[in-house]
Amino acid sequence: MSLKRQITRRRASITSLIDVIFLLLLFFMLASTFSKFSDVEVSVAQSSTGTSAEGSQSLSLLIEPRRLIIDDQIISENEMRSVLQDLLKQDALTISIQATDECNTQRLISVFNMLGGIEGLSLVVVDPR
């Protein structure tokens, strides 16, 4: 007498899969940050011959990891804003910005943000090569 076991197939239930996907979705939504990053507005300059506009002063700013150098003079970040505003009272001002290789992007952006609030200031980024 042969006893055959009858195999019954159950339908696959995807309820537990949906629960897992929902939990993962909830986890990633709660774990991610929705903070707004500040933007730096950049406009493309027209090609020029290397001279600044007529009647405007031109300064060079070298950004290093721990200091700022304006025309070969070390200046603190606190002094920079007031010095530039004083120079702007006299005449229009163009600043050529150059960053050293050791300077990171966050440092560059923080200097741009400091300079961005000064009205009448033109910024030119110089390629270090």
C-alpha positions as CSV (number, residue, x, y, z in Angstrom):
1,M,0.0,0.0,0.0
2,S,1.5,3.2,-1.1
3,L,0.7,6.2,0.9
4,K,1.1,9.3,-1.3
5,R,1.2,12.5,0.5
6,Q,-0.8,15.1,-1.2
7,I,1.0,18.4,-1.7
8,T,-1.2,21.4,-1.5
9,R,0.2,24.6,-2.7
10,R,-0.6,27.8,-0.8
11,R,-1.0,31.1,-2.6
12,A,1.8,33.5,-1.9
13,S,0.8,36.3,0.3
14,I,2.5,39.6,-0.3
15,T,1.0,41.3,2.8
16,S,4.3,40.9,4.7
17,L,6.2,42.3,1.8
18,I,4.0,45.4,1.7
19,D,4.5,45.9,5.4
20,V,8.3,45.7,5.1
21,I,8.3,48.2,2.2
22,F,6.1,50.6,4.2
23,L,8.5,50.3,7.2
24,L,11.5,51.0,5.0
25,L,9.7,54.0,3.4
26,L,8.8,55.4,6.8
27,F,12.4,54.9,8.1
28,F,14.0,56.7,5.1
29,M,11.5,59.5,5.3
30,L,12.3,60.1,9.0
31,A,16.0,59.6,8.7
32,S,16.6,62.0,5.8
33,T,17.0,65.7,6.3
34,F,15.0,68.3,4.4
35,S,17.2,71.3,5.2
36,K,17.5,74.0,2.7
37,F,21.0,74.6,1.5
38,S,21.9,78.2,0.6
39,D,22.6,79.0,-3.0
40,V,25.3,81.1,-4.4
41,E,24.2,83.1,-7.5
42,V,26.8,82.8,-10.2
43,S,26.6,84.7,-13.5
44,V,28.8,84.2,-16.5
45,A,30.9,87.3,-17.2
46,Q,31.5,88.6,-20.7
47,S,35.0,88.2,-22.1
48,S,37.2,91.1,-21.4
49,T,40.7,92.3,-22.0
50,G,41.7,91.8,-18.3
51,T,41.1,95.4,-17.3
52,S,38.4,96.5,-14.9
53,A,35.7,98.9,-15.9
54,E,36.7,102.5,-16.2
55,G,36.9,104.3,-12.8
56,S,36.7,101.1,-10.7
57,Q,39.3,99.8,-8.4
58,S,40.6,96.2,-8.7
59,L,41.7,94.1,-5.8
60,S,42.9,90.5,-5.6
61,L,41.7,88.2,-2.9
62,L,43.6,85.0,-2.1
63,I,41.6,82.5,-0.1
64,E,43.6,80.1,2.1
65,P,42.2,77.5,4.6
66,R,42.8,79.8,7.6
67,R,43.4,83.3,6.3
68,L,42.4,85.8,3.6
69,I,45.0,87.9,1.7
70,I,43.9,91.1,-0.1
71,D,46.6,92.6,-2.2
72,D,49.4,90.9,-0.2
73,Q,48.0,92.0,3.1
74,I,46.5,89.5,5.6
75,I,43.1,90.5,6.7
76,S,40.6,88.9,9.1
77,E,37.1,87.9,8.0
78,N,35.6,90.4,10.5
79,E,37.6,93.3,9.1
80,M,37.1,92.4,5.4
81,R,33.5,93.5,5.2
82,S,34.1,96.9,6.7
83,V,37.3,97.5,4.6
84,L,35.5,96.7,1.4
85,Q,32.5,98.8,2.3
86,D,34.8,101.7,3.0
87,L,36.5,101.2,-0.4
88,L,33.1,101.1,-2.1
89,K,32.2,104.5,-0.8
90,Q,35.1,105.9,-2.8
91,D,34.6,104.1,-6.1
92,A,33.3,100.9,-7.7
93,L,35.2,97.8,-6.8
94,T,36.1,94.6,-8.6
95,I,37.7,91.7,-6.7
96,S,39.6,88.9,-8.4
97,I,39.2,85.8,-6.2
98,Q,41.7,83.0,-6.2
99,A,41.6,79.9,-3.9
100,T,44.7,77.8,-3.0
101,D,44.7,74.1,-3.6
102,E,44.4,73.4,0.1
103,C,41.2,75.5,0.4
104,N,38.1,73.4,0.5
105,T,34.8,74.2,-1.2
106,Q,33.0,75.1,2.1
107,R,35.6,77.8,2.8
108,L,35.2,79.2,-0.7
109,I,31.4,79.3,-0.4
110,S,31.5,80.9,3.0
111,V,33.7,83.7,1.6
112,F,31.3,84.1,-1.3
113,N,28.4,84.5,1.2
114,M,30.3,87.1,3.1
115,L,31.0,89.1,-0.1
116,G,27.5,88.5,-1.5
117,G,25.8,90.9,0.8
118,I,27.9,93.9,-0.2
119,E,26.1,96.1,-2.8
120,G,28.1,97.4,-5.8
121,L,30.9,94.7,-5.5
122,S,31.9,92.8,-8.6
123,L,33.5,89.4,-8.1
124,V,35.7,87.6,-10.6
125,V,36.9,84.1,-10.0
126,V,40.4,83.4,-11.3
127,D,41.5,79.9,-12.3
128,P,44.6,79.1,-10.3
129,R,46.4,77.4,-13.2
